[in-house]
């Protein structure tokens, strides 16, 4: 049997395994498209976690074509699919070779890339032939330094050119980097078909509460400082300060699940906090016409994960230099800010992540070309800040006023007319 283009999965570095968590990350794009769609999984075996995750992600109208991995017979794979029951067998088709597959909206490489840059590039080119316009190719490679360096370097290059999202999956052996690549533009209106994606690097505490990876790192640094202080000054109680700070620092980065309103006309809050102002203004950076700006202040006690207020496509992102004034003051409008510009079915929408007196670090994770579902996480601001949402003034009606408390991804702050 001819091996699929999803480069060999072992080499000088040894085998690279895709576990359950990494597999769910690979099929994220398949799982979040709510409409019926064709999908293609290249490089699967009966025991593959990626195959299991892809089957779990299927909706009633979906069609999944599966190409066996190099060491797997198509007969064994068909037998496995049939054993899953009639519902799965009706939606999953196993083919002998990739040449028999049809183009799909989502293509998943079921094996991690471990070859040379040239092999990786050839494999990517082989798979892009099976992408429909605006479709996404999901691929993975080892993230451990020194392992599969050639494949990782080539995929990083591809991601820089065509990436619409990347995730680091630490809970895998070895840790994996998952890239989602889009080689042709997607229609902004297709964002309305998506459910919000979740970052796999967040650490689940309960079913409804996670800690962002930034919080895990910050808490780890605090505990490391505590251990260092205890080691260097064993008779001092100084180590208690960073040790006791670890929990509240991690709590600052909490990332709760939110119920996003299904109403297509609803615009939701981009962050938790208190509404500072609702005003109409002009801003030539975003185009002609008048804008409705709803500004929300985030205290250090609020959740600082930012969410997309509407479904749309990221078409621009830029950072404006400025100061670090208290985010509640009017002069905070001139603070350092990151602007994410979305193309939507109702026109341009902009989300500004502004720094504050304490906040000095803005995280934005949605590259240009990415599609964001309404309420989807796309970044955060560290420690006390402000988030502004700009809407076309003639197209939106505000539903909140100064002093109102809002919940990111859940509270409706405006409605499309």
Secondary structure, DSSP 8 states (H G I E B T S, - for coil): ----SS--S-STT------HHHHHHHTHHHHHB-S--EEEEEEE-TT-HHHHHHHHH--TT-EEEEEE-TTS-HHHHHHHHHHT-HHHHTTEEEESSGGG---EEEEEESS-B-S-HHHHHHHHHHHHTTEEEEEEEEEEEE-STTSSHHHHHHHHHHHHHHEEEEEEE-SSSS-EEEEEE-SS---GGGGGGB-----TTSEESSSSEEE-HHHHHHHHHHHHHHHHHHHH-TT-STHHHHHHHHHHHHHHTEEE-------TTEEE-SSSEEEEEEEEEE-GGG-SSEEEEEEEEE-TTS--EEE-SS-EEEEEEEEE--B---TTSGGGGGB-EEEEEEEETTEEEEEEEE--SS--EEEE---TT-EE-TT-EEEEEESSEEEEEEEETTTEEE---TT-EE-TTTSEEEEE-
